[in-house]
Amino acid sequence: MSNQPERITVAKTYKLFIGGKFPRSESGRVYPVTDRKGNFLANAAHASRKDVRDAVVAARKAFPGWSGATAYNRGQVLYRVAEVLEGRRDQFVAEVGAAEGLSGRRAETVVDAAIDRWVWYAGWTDKVASVLGAANPVAGPYFSFTVPEPTGVVGILAPQKSSLLGLVSVLAPALATGCTAVVVSSAERPLPAITLSEVLATSDLPGGVANILTGRAAELGPWLASHGDVNALDPTGAEDRAELAREAAGTVKRVLAVPAEEPDWTQRPDIARLRRYLEAKTVWHPMGV
């Protein structure tokens, strides 16, 4: 008979992802994460208003470099993220299965779709200008060009049900267009988002381009909506979107139109989602100058 004492399981407590680093929440708060059967999985940090402000500062600081990089370079960086996602596929399958109560085969399908979707948006980085830009016919001795430019810092309330595929579907297009992002993950299913933040940290993505916070969208959403340095808000994972729109009106920011019900993320992605994160700039130039 062994005299070895029974091991005590050491519970994992995850941190936030801000500016390419993993700080603890300024508030010191954490909350338990369970699987669909109620079994404890880990503790997640509960972000505060200060954490939101820090994430926006990091996103704003990273914006000039990310938006100013060539579209080809952004595409290569995003492809690298997909490579690292592929390398951690088994972990994502386990976490998505536990978070969403999916069988192994179904979880594999969802994770594969998320990786493929990241690649799909990465492939659009150097094509957006050609497809959404234009050389405008004008009457007069001028050249007129319309060029798509990134909106800026985007606040994203990630889907609550689709912990990985939905998250990728709202984050990847924002990054592909040259925007930087502050994301509030699914509150009940945050582990795939946390693992995605580890992927981003170990890829070539510059710190601050994507910042991932765990916590409640109902608490953090209004602070993102009212922040003067956030240029656009994706309220997909929010419940009271009308209130967020009112908060956003104070700083005249764009609030993206989203379906009332969470969409079926397995549907084929659409270039229209890229257009949501872009502004059209038209330039007139005299001929012969």
Secondary structure, DSSP 4 states (H G I P E B T S, - for coil): ---PPPPPP---B---BBTTB-PPPTT--EEEEE-TTS-EEEEEE---HHHHHHHHHHHHHHHHHHHHS-HHHHHHHHHHHHHHHHHTHHHHHHHHHHHHT--HHHHHHHHHHHHHHHHHHHTTTTTHHHHH-EE---SSSEEEEEEEEE--EEEEE--SS-TTHHHHHHHHHHHHTT-EEEEEPPSSS-HHHHHHHHHHHTSSPPTTSEEEE-S-HHHHHHHHHH-TT--EEE-TT-S-HHHHHHHHHTTT-EE----SSPP-TTSPP-THHHHTTEEEEEEEEETT-
